[in-house]
Amino acid sequence: MRGQLQLSRVQAARTAAQFRPRQTFRLSQQVRHASTELKQEVARNEKVGDVRSGFTRIKNLLLGTSIVAVLGFGYLYVTDTRATFHQWLVPRVLRTLFADAEEAHKISNKILKALYSVGLHPRERGNPDVNGDLKVDVFGHLLDNPIGTSAGLDKNADIPDVVLGFGAGIVEVGGITPHPQEGNPKPRVWRIPSQNALINRYGLNSEGADAVATRLRQRLREFAYALGLGLDPVAEKSVLDGHAGVPPGSQMPGRLLAVQIAKMKETPDNDIDAIAQDYVYCVNQLAKYADILVVNVSSPNTPGLRNLQQAAPLTKILTAVVDAANAADRKTKPAVMVKVSPDEDSEEQVSGICGAVWASGVDGIIVGNTTKKRPDALPTGYLLPQDEQSIMLETGGYSGPQLFERTVALVKKYRTALDKGPNETKPEPKKIESAPKQAEKSEFQLETEAMKEKIRPQLYAPSDKSQTAAPNSLDAETKSSIENSVERDLKNLKPKTDSADKNTRDQSIIQIPDQHIPYPHESTPSASASRSVSSSASSASTSSSTTTTAAETKAAFSAVEPGLGAAPDTAEKVLSPKPSKKTSLSTPVELDTNKEKVIFATGGITNGKQALEVLNAGASVAMVYTAMVYGGAGTITRIKQEMRDEIRGVDVERSPATDARK
């Protein structure tokens, strides 16, 4: 049994061995057929995958492109001041989120500063000023447009480049006091939404001139570095001296930066010297970073400040500011303007301010500021809501569209007063009665003899002030010598003819120096006459045979200087020498004392039509403030477009939010 079992196992093994190769062949054949089908299936799947991946790639490309396009166009839209987003959404959101207008203003400036640091700030795109249809010349600069922003939007020069980017031709920062001061207690700003108006009593809160100067200097250094000039003082000086080809304040072609300065609240109102020193300190710190310096003597929220608009103190303050500005460490000096109140509008007050402007050498006036008055609501007969009526009772300066008509009238009044020139603010000079025998003499001889009669009494004045000797105390011999010298000179005068003038030009009596540059502060007629008198005094002292000392001669001419200042043309004709051909200058450099003073207008301007109206009234620049608070970053762009539409005669419907509520 056991043997049979073993035999069966052997046979089974042999049988398995016989059939194994055939089974292996069949399996390999099956695998071969299966692998072919698998490959075909894989190939089919790969083709389908390729098609699907192609569609996926196209879809992803389209999606990515769409996202980039949306972000790109969104960036261009959000950063474009023409977007209604800036006019309708942003101002309303800020007014809704922040009931306190000052807090809303502060947050807005912080956001704009942060956006500027990453290049996402709103700016005027499209360069609408490229056609030059709104260009205007101001202080020798050709501005892109005559629209400016008033001080208050950027009190401490935190975002001057942002505001310049809004498209204004002039941006004013400040007001800036010599040292930091908090201003008045909060709350100190209120909105009157139905009138698009504000009432504020900030009280000239400021970080101080030193802090602002540091900020402006850093801005200047960054600009110089961006131009590849470096960060050293030489690079700064290069930009300040205009070698960059742009105004050193704005650092942009066709734009100017104005810096407003003010006195400290604690400075005594009756100490004019201390007040002048406040302004001079600000000038010394800030002048070289500004294209225009604005002297604020019109804020209604600083006690006693508006009293400085009287002629005498104003002249003294402005003269000190002009002298300090002309001493700025810069090749081109900043222009100086004074900002006056809309409430001081009588003929006497306007005349006094204009007289101070001419006497001090100030370049222009900013007409308008906030007013202590409370104008009637617009439209006429409109009844303010109860809460706004309560706000109208707050102490402070009012600003809004209601001031526009007053601004236009004030601009016309100042334009008329300034156009009369400096002589209108001075007393009439005494007429010199000529003797009958002088009627047959030439005009030149008559003028010379008249001047002789004015000077002669002073020649006998004693040099010592303590002496009281009368003119007749001189001995007869000295008198005779003086008289003979004068008579001899009169006989030898050349006739006033073309040939005589030619001979004088060919060989002048007095040699003009190689350089004749008048001092910048000598811009009044009296100063001009004084220069002419002083240049002639030295030659007169050497040509005459008198024994009068230099001190006596100076005293003599000083005594008659007011008369000469009242008639500068006559004084210069008689006393000013003609230049010699031997000198490098063909004519002496004389300051133009009759140069037209510039006027900027601010107060109630909200649209292009109103801007054109104040410009036609005599202003060179129309400035806005409250309109930007309610209209947002696009206000400047909108006003300029409205101006162009008005010029072309296009009738454009204005929104109630930006209209003057007429």
C-alpha positions in Angstrom: 0.0 0.0 0.0 2.8 2.3 0.9 4.5 1.4 -2.3 1.5 2.2 -4.5 1.2 5.6 -2.8 4.8 6.5 -3.6 4.3 5.4 -7.2 1.3 7.6 -7.5 3.3 10.5 -6.3 6.0 9.9 -8.8 3.6 9.7 -11.6 1.9 12.8 -10.5 5.2 14.7 -10.5 6.0 13.4 -14.0 2.7 14.4 -15.2 3.1 17.9 -13.8 6.5 18.2 -15.3 5.1 17.3 -18.7 2.4 19.9 -18.7 4.4 22.8 -17.1 6.0 24.3 -20.2 2.7 24.5 -22.1 1.0 26.2 -19.1 3.8 28.7 -18.9 3.5 29.5 -22.6 -0.2 30.1 -22.3 0.2 32.4 -19.3 2.9 34.4 -21.0 0.7 34.7 -24.1 -2.2 36.0 -21.9 0.1 38.4 -20.2 1.3 39.6 -23.6 -2.3 40.2 -24.8 -3.2 41.9 -21.4 -0.2 44.2 -21.5 -1.1 45.4 -25.0 -4.6 46.2 -24.0 -3.2 48.0 -20.9 -0.9 50.0 -23.0 -3.7 51.0 -25.3 -5.8 52.0 -22.3 -3.0 53.9 -20.8 -2.4 55.7 -24.1 -6.1 56.5 -24.4 -6.0 57.8 -20.8 -3.0 59.9 -21.6 -4.6 61.5 -24.5 -7.7 62.3 -22.5 -5.4 63.7 -19.7 -3.5 65.8 -22.1 -6.8 67.3 -23.4 -8.0 67.9 -19.9 -4.7 69.4 -18.7 -4.7 71.7 -21.8 -8.2 72.9 -20.8 -7.0 73.3 -17.2 -4.0 75.3 -18.2 -6.1 77.5 -20.4 -8.7 77.9 -17.7 -5.9 78.8 -15.1 -4.4 81.2 -17.6 -7.6 83.0 -18.2 -8.4 83.0 -14.5 -4.9 84.4 -13.7 -5.1 87.0 -16.4 -8.6 88.0 -15.2 -7.3 88.4 -11.7 -4.3 90.4 -12.8 -6.5 92.6 -15.1 -9.0 93.2 -12.3 -6.2 94.1 -9.9 -4.5 96.2 -12.4 -7.6 98.1 -13.5 -8.7 98.3 -9.9 -5.4 99.7 -8.9 -5.6 102.3 -11.7 -9.2 103.2 -10.8 -8.7 103.4 -7.0 -5.6 105.5 -7.3 -7.1 107.8 -9.9 -8.5 111.1 -8.6 -11.1 111.1 -11.4 -12.8 108.0 -9.8 -16.2 108.7 -8.3 -15.0 106.4 -5.6 -13.1 109.3 -4.1 -15.9 111.8 -4.4 -18.9 109.7 -3.2 -17.7 106.8 -1.1 -14.6 107.9 0.8 -15.9 111.2 2.3 -19.2 109.6 3.3 -17.5 106.6 4.9 -15.2 108.9 6.9 -18.1 111.1 8.1 -20.1 108.0 9.1 -17.2 106.3 10.9 -15.9 109.4 12.7 -18.3 111.9 14.2 -15.4 114.1 15.2 -14.2 116.0 12.0 -10.7 116.4 13.4 -10.3 112.7 14.1 -11.5 111.9 10.5 -9.0 114.3 9.2 -6.2 112.8 11.2 -7.1 109.3 10.2 -7.3 110.3 6.5 -3.8 111.8 6.5 -2.4 108.6 8.2 -4.0 106.4 5.6 -2.8 108.6 2.7 0.7 108.5 4.2 0.7 104.7 4.4 -0.7 104.4 0.9 2.0 106.7 -0.4 4.7 104.6 1.1 3.6 101.6 -1.0 2.6 103.5 -4.1 -1.2 103.1 -3.6 -2.0 106.7 -3.0 -4.6 108.6 -5.2 -3.1 110.8 -7.8 -4.1 112.7 -10.9 -3.7 110.4 -13.9 -3.8 111.2 -17.6 -1.8 114.5 -17.3 -4.8 116.7 -18.1 -2.6 119.9 -17.8 -0.3 118.8 -20.7 -2.2 121.1 -23.2 -1.3 124.1 -21.2 -4.8 125.6 -21.3 -4.7 126.5 -17.6 -1.1 127.6 -17.3 -0.4 130.8 -15.3 2.8 132.7 -14.4 3.3 133.2 -10.6 6.5 134.7 -9.2 8.3 133.8 -12.4 7.3 130.2 -12.3 5.0 128.8 -15.0 2.4 126.8 -13.1 0.4 123.9 -14.7 -2.8 125.4 -13.4 -4.1 128.2 -11.1 -5.7 126.0 -8.4 -4.2 125.6 -4.9 -4.9 124.0 -1.6 -5.0 126.1 1.5 -3.1 125.4 4.7 -4.8 123.2 7.2 -5.1 120.1 5.0 -1.5 119.2 5.9 -0.6 121.1 9.0 2.8 119.6 9.7 4.0 118.7 6.1 3.3 115.0 6.6 2.0 114.4 3.1 3.0 117.3 0.8 3.8 114.9 -2.1 0.4 113.2 -1.8 -1.4 116.6 -2.0 0.8 117.7 -4.8 -0.2 114.5 -6.6 -3.9 115.6 -6.5 -3.0 118.0 -9.3 -2.9 121.4 -7.6 -0.5 124.1 -8.9 0.2 125.3 -5.4 0.1 123.4 -2.1 0.2 125.2 1.2 1.3 123.4 4.4 1.0 124.8 7.9 0.4 126.9 9.8 3.6 126.3 11.6 4.7 128.0 14.9 8.2 128.5 16.1 7.8 125.8 18.8 5.3 123.0 19.4 1.9 124.1 20.8 -1.3 122.2 21.4 -3.8 124.7 20.2 -7.3 125.1 21.7 -9.0 122.3 23.7 -11.0 119.6 21.9 -13.6 119.4 20.3 -12.6 122.2 18.1 -14.0 121.3 14.6 -17.6 120.9 13.6 -19.3 120.0 10.3 -22.4 121.7 8.9 -23.3 119.1 6.3 -26.4 120.8 4.8 -24.1 123.8 3.9 -20.9 121.8 3.1 -19.3 124.1 5.7 -17.0 123.9 8.7 -16.4 125.8 11.9 -13.0 125.4 13.6 -11.1 126.9 16.4 -7.9 124.9 16.1 -5.8 127.7 17.6 -2.7 126.9 15.3 -1.8 123.5 16.8 1.6 122.7 15.4 4.6 120.4 15.9 6.9 123.4 15.6 9.3 124.8 13.0 12.2 122.5 14.0 10.2 119.3 13.6 8.7 120.4 10.2 12.1 121.6 9.0 13.6 118.1 9.8 10.8 116.4 7.9 11.2 118.7 4.9 15.0 118.3 4.9 14.6 114.5 4.9 12.2 114.8 1.9 14.8 116.9 0.1 17.6 114.4 0.8 15.5 111.5 -0.6 14.8 113.5 -3.7 18.5 114.3 -4.2 19.3 110.6 -3.6 16.7 109.5 -6.2 18.4 111.8 -8.7 21.7 110.1 -8.0 23.2 113.2 -6.4 23.9 111.4 -3.0 23.0 112.3 0.5 25.7 114.8 1.5 25.1 118.5 2.0 26.5 119.2 -1.5 23.6 117.2 -2.9 21.1 119.1 -0.8 22.6 122.5 -1.9 22.5 121.4 -5.5 18.7 120.9 -5.3 18.1 124.0 -3.3 20.0 126.1 -5.9 17.8 124.8 -8.6 20.3 122.5 -10.4 17.7 119.8 -10.5 15.6 121.9 -12.8 12.5 122.0 -10.5 11.5 124.4 -7.7 13.3 123.3 -4.6 10.1 123.3 -2.5 7.7 121.3 -4.6 10.4 119.3 -6.4 7.9 119.0 -9.3 7.8 121.0 -12.5 4.8 123.3 -12.8 4.1 123.2 -9.0 5.0 125.3 -6.0 5.1 124.5 -2.2 4.0 127.3 0.1 4.8 127.1 3.9 2.6 129.1 6.2 4.1 130.5 9.4 2.5 132.0 12.5 3.4 133.3 16.0 3.1 131.5 19.3 -0.1 132.0 21.2 1.9 132.9 24.4 3.9 135.7 22.7 2.5 139.1 24.1 0.3 140.9 21.6 1.8 144.3 22.3 5.5 143.2 21.9 5.9 143.6 18.1 9.6 142.8 18.3 8.9 139.5 20.0 6.2 138.7 17.5 8.5 139.6 14.6 11.1 137.3 16.1 8.6 134.4 16.1 8.1 134.8 12.4 11.8 135.2 11.7 12.6 132.1 13.6 10.2 130.1 11.4 11.7 131.7 8.3 15.3 130.8 9.4 14.2 127.1 9.8 11.9 126.7 6.9 12.7 129.3 4.1 15.1 127.2 2.1 12.6 124.3 1.8 9.7 126.6 0.6 8.9 128.2 -2.7 6.6 130.6 -1.0 6.4 131.8 2.6 3.0 132.8 3.9 2.7 135.1 7.0 -0.5 134.3 8.8 -1.8 137.4 10.6 -5.5 136.5 10.2 -6.4 133.4 12.1 -9.5 134.2 14.2 -8.6 131.6 16.8 -5.4 133.1 18.2 -6.1 136.1 20.5 -4.7 139.4 19.2 -3.4 138.0 16.0 -5.7 140.0 13.7 -4.6 143.2 15.5 -1.3 142.8 13.7 -3.0 143.7 10.4 -2.7 147.4 11.3 -0.3 149.2 9.1 2.5 150.0 11.5 3.0 146.6 13.2 2.3 144.8 10.0 5.0 146.7 8.1 7.5 146.0 10.8 6.7 142.3 10.9 6.7 141.9 7.2 9.9 143.8 6.7 11.6 141.4 9.2 10.3 138.4 7.4 11.4 139.7 3.9 14.9 140.4 5.2 15.1 136.9 6.8 13.8 135.3 3.6 16.3 137.1 1.5 19.1 135.8 3.7 18.0 132.1 3.1 20.9 129.9 2.2 19.7 129.3 -1.3 20.4 130.8 -4.7 16.8 131.6 -5.4 14.9 133.2 -2.5 11.3 132.2 -1.6 8.5 134.6 -2.3 6.7 136.1 0.7 3.0 136.6 1.0 0.7 137.7 3.8 -2.6 136.1 4.5 -5.3 138.6 5.5 -8.7 138.3 7.1 -12.0 138.6 5.2 -13.4 140.6 8.1 -11.1 143.5 7.8 -12.6 144.9 4.6 -13.0 148.6 5.1 -11.2 151.0 2.7 -8.9 152.2 5.5 -8.0 148.7 6.6 -7.4 147.5 3.0 -5.3 150.6 2.2 -3.2 150.1 5.4 -2.5 146.5 4.5 -1.6 147.3 0.9 0.7 150.1 2.2 2.5 147.6 4.5 2.9 145.2 1.6 4.5 147.9 -0.6 6.7 149.3 2.1 8.0 145.9 3.3 8.6 144.4 -0.2 6.2 141.5 0.3 5.3 139.8 -3.0 1.6 139.3 -2.6 -1.5 138.8 -0.5 -3.7 135.7 0.2 -7.1 137.2 0.4 -9.4 135.4 2.7 -9.4 133.1 5.7 -12.1 131.8 8.0 -14.6 134.4 9.2 -16.0 135.2 12.6 -19.2 136.1 11.0 -22.1 133.6 10.4 -23.4 134.0 6.9 -26.9 133.2 5.9 -27.7 129.6 4.8 -27.9 128.6 1.1 -30.2 128.5 -0.7 -31.7 131.7 0.5 -34.4 131.0 3.1 -33.2 127.5 4.0 -33.8 126.7 7.6 -30.9 124.9 9.3 -31.7 121.7 11.3 -31.7 122.2 15.0 -28.3 120.5 15.6 -26.6 122.7 12.9 -28.2 125.8 14.5 -26.4 124.8 17.7 -23.1 124.4 15.9 -23.4 127.8 14.4 -23.2 129.2 17.9 -19.8 127.7 18.5 -16.8 130.1 18.7 -14.4 129.8 15.8 -13.8 130.5 12.1 -16.5 129.7 9.6 -15.6 128.3 6.1 -17.8 127.2 3.3 -19.5 128.1 0.0 -21.4 131.0 1.6 -18.1 133.0 1.7 -17.7 133.0 -2.1 -19.4 136.3 -2.9 -17.4 138.1 -0.1 -14.2 136.6 -1.5 -14.8 137.9 -5.0 -15.7 141.4 -3.7 -12.6 141.4 -1.5 -10.3 140.3 -4.3 -11.6 143.2 -6.5 -11.0 145.6 -3.6 -7.4 144.5 -3.0 -6.6 144.3 -6.7 -7.8 147.9 -7.1 -5.8 149.1 -4.1 -2.6 147.3 -5.0 -2.7 148.5 -8.6 -2.6 152.1 -7.4 1.0 151.4 -6.5 3.2 152.4 -3.5 2.8 156.2 -3.9 -0.9 156.0 -3.0 -0.1 155.1 0.5 2.3 157.9 1.1 1.6 161.6 1.8 1.7 163.9 -1.2 5.1 165.5 -1.6 5.3 169.3 -1.2 5.3 171.2 -4.4 8.4 173.2 -5.1 7.6 176.7 -6.2 9.9 177.9 -8.9 11.0 181.5 -9.4 9.7 183.2 -12.6 13.2 183.4 -14.1 13.5 179.6 -14.0 10.7 179.3 -16.6 13.1 179.8 -19.5 15.6 177.2 -18.2 15.7 173.6 -19.3 13.8 171.0 -17.3 17.0 169.4 -16.2 18.3 172.7 -14.8 14.9 173.4 -13.1 15.0 170.1 -11.3 18.6 170.5 -10.3 18.0 174.0 -8.8 14.9 172.7 -7.0 17.0 169.9 -5.5 19.6 172.5 -4.6 17.1 174.6 -2.7 16.0 171.5 -0.7 19.6 170.5 0.2 21.1 173.9 0.8 19.5 174.5 4.3 20.9 171.1 5.4 24.4 171.9 4.3 24.7 174.5 7.1 23.5 172.2 9.8 26.2 171.6 12.5 27.7 168.2 12.7 27.3 168.0 16.5 23.7 167.5 17.5 24.3 169.3 20.7 25.1 172.5 18.9 22.3 174.8 18.1 24.0 177.2 15.7 21.8 178.6 13.0 22.6 178.3 9.3 23.8 181.9 9.3 26.5 181.1 11.8 28.9 180.1 9.0 31.3 182.8 8.0 30.7 184.8 4.9 33.7 183.4 3.1 32.4 179.8 3.4 28.9 180.8 2.3 30.4 182.6 -0.7 32.5 179.6 -1.6 29.5 177.3 -1.6 27.3 179.7 -3.6 30.0 180.2 -6.2 30.6 176.4 -6.5 26.9 175.8 -7.1 26.5 178.6 -9.6 29.6 177.4 -11.5 28.2 173.9 -11.7 24.8 175.2 -13.0 26.5 177.1 -15.8 28.5 174.1 -16.8 25.5 171.8 -17.1 25.2 170.1 -20.4 22.1 170.8 -22.4 19.5 168.0 -22.5 20.0 167.0 -26.1 20.6 163.7 -27.9 24.2 164.7 -28.7 24.9 165.6 -25.0 23.4 162.3 -23.9 25.6 160.4 -26.4 28.7 162.2 -25.0 27.7 161.4 -21.5 27.2 157.7 -22.3 30.6 157.6 -24.0 32.4 159.1 -21.0 30.4 159.1 -17.8 31.4 161.3 -14.9 31.0 158.6 -12.3 32.4 155.1 -12.8 29.9 152.3 -12.3 31.4 149.3 -10.5 31.7 145.9 -12.3 28.8 144.6 -10.3 25.8 146.6 -9.2 23.4 144.4 -7.3 20.8 146.1 -5.1 20.0 144.7 -1.7 16.9 142.5 -1.9 15.2 144.4 0.9 15.6 147.7 -0.7 12.4 147.4 -2.7 10.6 150.6 -1.8 10.8 153.9 -3.7 12.5 155.5 -0.7 15.1 152.8 -0.6 15.8 153.2 -4.3 16.2 156.9 -4.0 18.4 156.4 -1.0 20.8 154.2 -3.1 20.9 156.8 -5.8 21.5 159.6 -3.2 24.3 157.7 -1.5 26.1 156.9 -4.8 26.0 160.6 -5.7 27.0 161.9 -2.3 30.5 160.7 -2.5 31.2 162.3 -5.9 29.6 165.6 -4.7 31.8 165.7 -1.7 34.9 165.5 -3.8 33.9 167.9 -6.6 32.8 170.8 -4.3 35.1 173.0 -2.4 33.0 173.0 0.8 34.2 172.1 4.3 31.1 170.0 5.1 31.9 166.6 6.6 30.7 163.3 5.4 28.4 163.0 8.5 26.8 166.4 7.7 26.2 165.4 4.1 24.6 162.1 5.1 22.4 164.0 7.6 21.4 166.4 4.9 20.3 163.8 2.4 18.6 161.8 5.1 16.5 164.8 5.9 15.3 165.2 2.4 14.9 161.4 1.7 11.1 161.3 2.3 10.6 163.9 -0.4 12.8 161.9 -2.7 11.0 158.7 -1.9 7.7 160.3 -2.9 9.1 161.2 -6.3 11.5 158.4 -7.3 11.5 159.2 -11.0 12.7 162.7 -10.4 15.3 161.7 -7.9 16.8 159.1 -10.1 16.7 161.4 -13.1 18.7 164.0 -11.3 21.1 161.9 -9.2 21.5 158.5 -10.8 24.6 158.3 -13.0 24.6 156.7 -16.4 26.7 153.6 -16.9 30.0 153.6 -18.6 30.8 151.4 -21.6 33.9 150.3 -19.8 31.9 148.3 -17.3 30.5 144.8 -17.8 26.9 146.0 -17.2 25.2 148.1 -19.8 22.6 149.4 -17.3 22.5 149.5 -13.5 20.4 146.8 -11.9 17.4 148.5 -10.3 14.5 146.8 -8.5 11.1 147.3 -10.0 9.2 148.9 -7.2 6.0 149.0 -9.4 6.0 145.3 -10.0 2.5 144.0 -9.7 1.6 142.2 -6.5 0.2 138.8 -6.7 -3.2 137.8 -5.1 -4.3 134.3 -4.1 -8.0 134.0 -3.3 -9.5 131.5 -0.8 -12.9 131.2 0.7 -16.0 129.5 -0.6 -14.6 128.3 -3.9 -16.2 124.9 -4.8 -16.3 124.6 -8.6 -14.6 125.6 -11.8 -17.0 128.4 -12.6 -16.3 130.1 -9.2 -12.5 129.6 -9.7 -12.7 131.4 -13.0 -14.7 134.2 -11.4 -12.1 134.9 -8.7 -9.3 134.8 -11.3 -11.2 137.3 -13.5 -11.6 139.5 -10.4 -7.9 139.9 -10.1 -6.5 136.8 -8.4 -3.7 134.6 -9.9 -4.6 131.5 -7.9 -7.9 130.1 -6.5 -7.4 128.1 -3.4 -9.7 125.5 -1.8 -9.9 123.8 1.6 -13.5 123.0 2.8 -14.4 121.8 -0.7 -11.8 119.1 -0.4 -13.1 118.1 3.0 -16.5 117.4 1.5 -15.4 116.4 -2.1 -12.4 114.2 -1.4 -9.2 113.7 -3.3 -10.7 114.3 -6.7 -11.8 117.8 -6.0 -8.9 119.5 -7.7 -9.2 117.4 -10.8 -13.0 118.1 -11.0 -12.6 121.8 -10.6 -10.0 122.0 -13.3 -12.2 120.0 -15.7 -15.1 122.3 -14.9 -12.9 125.3 -15.7 -12.1 123.8 -19.1 -15.8 123.1 -19.7 -16.7 126.6 -18.8 -14.0 128.0 -21.1 -15.3 125.8 -23.9 -18.9 126.7 -23.1 -19.9 123.2 -22.2 -22.9 123.0 -19.8 -22.1 120.5 -17.1 -24.6 119.5 -14.4 -23.0 119.7 -11.0 -23.8 117.5 -8.1 -25.4 119.0 -5.0 -22.4 117.8 -3.0 -20.0 119.9 -4.9 -22.1 122.8 -5.9 -22.3 126.1 -4.0 -25.9 125.5 -3.3 -27.1 128.4 -5.4 
